[in-house]
Amino acid sequence: MATNDAGVSLVDRALRTTRERILDGTYAPGSRLRLHSIAEESGVSLIPAREVLRILERSGSS
């Protein structure tokens, strides 16, 4: 799994960013989470962003 200089995986970084945006209302309830938006806003490629969507889907947070 790819990590950044601080040793945090890119998926973890993108997941943290996305969850923060969900909780602070950036992503309105019921809005679609877009793969490209997650990647761009988190500074990761599409592969970690896709994994974020999978994690959120499994957790029921999407």
Secondary structure as UniProt FT lines:
FT   TURN            5..6
FT   HELIX           10..23
FT   TURN            24..25
FT   TURN            29..30
FT   HELIX           35..42
FT   HELIX           46..59
//
